[in-house]
Amino acid sequence: PLFSLLEKYIENFNNPKIIGFSGLPGSGKSTLGSWIDNVARDLNLDIKVISLDDFYLPGKEMDNAINGNPWNVPRGFPGSHSVDLMNLTLDTFLETGFLKTPIFEKSLRDGKGDRSGWCEASPKVLILEGWFVGCEPISNPTQIDNLLYDEFNLCLSNREKEFRNSIQKSLIRYSQIWNKFDKIWHLK
């Protein structure tokens, strides 16, 4: 069914299409994306899968963007990506069919990662995968803290709750990316 839909997009539309693809971390998005890329190449279909991760900010900029996060992670959450570059890249792709994306290598900088080059392609269908692709900001995250507290004790510290608010503000900028999608798939 997945490739049937992709083939219909390729056969029935002249303009480029973008599909968002989300799922929890470790659920197999990148593995499935790699499989889609390989099968598309074998079947000679104009499909390209890229990752939200490829749009991480360059090393030092990312360090600044995530500085002070209470989970001490080097990347991964909203606010650690070059949203302006992603917007420009996807707009250019939709207007011209040409795609030029950064490549992010997670092994660089002692595992913190950094950009390692660029990828160019001209697919008819682009799939953008990432764990929070399509997520919209929650206007008042503190309401979640009071919902079914006994059942869903989030055990977040005040510092984590404050940082969560900055993540929600960052998500506002990503919404303009999600609006470019023709469809969003979620891996369950």
Secondary structure, 3 states (H helix, E strand, C coil): CHHHHHHHHHHHCCCCEEEEEECCCCCCHHHHHHHHHHHHHHCCCCEEEEEHHHHECCHHHHHHHHCCCCCCCCCCCCCCECHHHHHHHHHHHHHHCCEEEEEEECCCHHHCCEEEEEEEECCCEEEEECCCCCCCCCCCCHHHHHCCCCCCCCCCCHHHHHHHHHHHHHHHHHHHHHCCCCEEEECC
